[in-house]
Amino acid sequence: QVQLVESGGGLVQAGDSLRLSCAASGRIFSRCAMGWFRQAPGKEREIVAAISASDTTYYADSVKGRFAISRDNAKNTVYLQMNSLQPDDTAVYYCAARPILHIATTTTGYDYWGQGTQVTVSS
């Protein structure tokens, strides 16, 4: 069992940066692939970035070059550094975990989810 708690969301202006954190409970974090998803009003939840247990990363095309995912296994925490934020990045951001070493890019590939943190980017 893995419990996930996101933090770091907020209201920012276009061009600003935010860093989201996701703290995980449990002893298996280092063997989990982790993902960040987002869901805007009226839209489906979509992958933003993911990181494998061996630090292989994946990014959605819409965030490549602006966002960076990383993990600290000593702290059981995964991060999402978001730079050059745009209004289209406004969404609830969710952290997800799967007890498998390799990345998945769909919501069905993840077993555990956080409660989400709101990110709002004003123009």
C-alpha positions in Angstrom: 0.0 0.0 0.0 1.2 3.5 -0.9 -0.3 6.7 0.2 0.5 9.9 -1.7 0.2 13.5 -0.6 0.8 16.3 -3.0 1.8 19.9 -2.1 3.1 23.0 -3.8 0.2 24.1 -6.0 -1.1 27.7 -6.1 -2.0 30.7 -8.1 0.7 32.2 -10.3 1.1 34.4 -13.3 2.1 33.3 -16.8 5.8 32.8 -17.0 6.2 32.0 -13.3 7.5 28.7 -11.8 6.2 26.3 -9.3 7.5 23.1 -7.8 5.1 20.4 -6.8 6.0 17.7 -4.3 4.5 14.3 -3.7 5.4 12.5 -0.4 4.9 8.8 -0.4 4.4 6.4 2.5 5.4 2.8 2.5 8.6 0.9 2.0 8.4 0.2 -1.7 8.8 3.8 -3.1 12.2 3.1 -4.5 10.8 0.3 -6.6 7.9 2.3 -7.9 7.5 4.2 -11.1 5.9 7.6 -10.4 3.8 9.8 -12.5 2.3 13.3 -12.5 -1.0 13.7 -14.2 -3.3 16.7 -14.6 -7.0 17.3 -15.1 -8.5 20.6 -16.3 -12.2 21.3 -16.0 -14.2 19.3 -18.6 -11.2 17.4 -19.8 -9.8 13.9 -19.2 -6.9 13.3 -16.9 -3.7 13.3 -18.8 -0.1 12.4 -18.3 2.3 15.2 -17.6 5.5 13.4 -16.7 6.7 10.1 -15.3 9.9 8.7 -13.8 10.9 5.1 -13.5 12.6 3.4 -10.6 15.9 3.8 -12.5 15.3 7.5 -13.2 14.2 7.1 -16.8 11.9 10.0 -17.6 8.9 10.7 -19.9 7.3 14.0 -20.7 4.1 15.0 -22.5 4.9 17.0 -25.6 3.1 20.0 -24.2 5.5 20.3 -21.3 8.8 19.2 -22.8 11.5 21.8 -22.1 9.5 23.5 -19.4 8.8 20.8 -16.7 11.2 18.5 -15.0 10.4 15.4 -12.9 12.8 14.1 -10.3 12.7 11.8 -7.3 14.5 11.5 -3.9 14.3 8.0 -2.7 15.8 8.9 0.7 12.8 11.2 1.2 10.2 9.1 -0.5 9.4 12.1 -2.6 8.8 12.9 -6.2 9.0 16.4 -7.6 7.6 18.3 -10.6 9.5 21.5 -11.4 7.3 23.6 -13.6 8.8 26.6 -15.4 7.4 29.1 -17.9 3.9 28.3 -16.8 1.0 29.2 -19.1 -2.8 29.5 -18.6 -3.2 26.2 -20.4 -1.3 24.5 -17.6 -4.2 25.3 -15.2 -5.5 22.1 -13.7 -5.6 19.8 -10.7 -2.3 18.0 -10.6 -2.2 14.4 -9.3 0.7 12.2 -8.3 0.5 8.5 -9.0 2.5 5.4 -8.2 2.8 1.9 -9.6 4.7 -0.9 -7.9 6.5 -1.7 -11.1 9.9 -0.4 -12.1 8.9 0.9 -15.6 6.9 3.9 -16.6 3.3 3.9 -17.7 1.7 6.8 -19.6 -2.0 6.1 -18.9 -4.1 6.4 -15.8 -4.9 2.7 -15.9 -1.2 2.0 -15.4 -1.1 3.4 -11.9 -2.5 1.8 -8.7 -2.2 4.6 -6.2 -3.2 8.3 -6.4 -2.9 11.4 -4.4 -5.8 13.8 -3.7 -4.5 16.4 -6.1 -3.2 20.0 -5.9 -4.6 22.9 -7.8 -2.4 24.9 -10.1 -3.9 28.1 -11.6 -2.0 30.2 -14.0 -3.4 33.7 -14.8 -2.6 35.5 -18.0 
